[in-house]
Amino acid sequence: MNIKEIHIAEEFSDVPYGRYDEDGPDNGQRFREELLADAIRNFDEVHVFLDGAMGYGSSFLEEAFGGLYRTNGIDKNIIKKKLKIFTELDFLRDSIWGYIADAKKE
């Protein structure tokens, strides 16, 4: 099995913030475009580790994860099959799955 691990705090930012570039350099759109979307397309599983960052705003999480379907058009069933979220905070995991479930195509 081909697995990609993404440790957000180590590989992207320990202060991920905002939705778009105008919100700051460590935004959800950039995370999705530079790390997450290609990993989902090219690996059997993608393990995303959230712990270690200062916190996550809803705009970052919704854009990064909901955007996989809404913007990148990756089927929700593929996302559910491949994406594994690792965190000690259950509400973050639940929020991410909620943003994916609620995402509508642009």
Order of alpha helices (4+ residues) and beta strands (2+ residues): beta-alpha-alpha-alpha-beta-alpha-alpha-alpha-beta-alpha
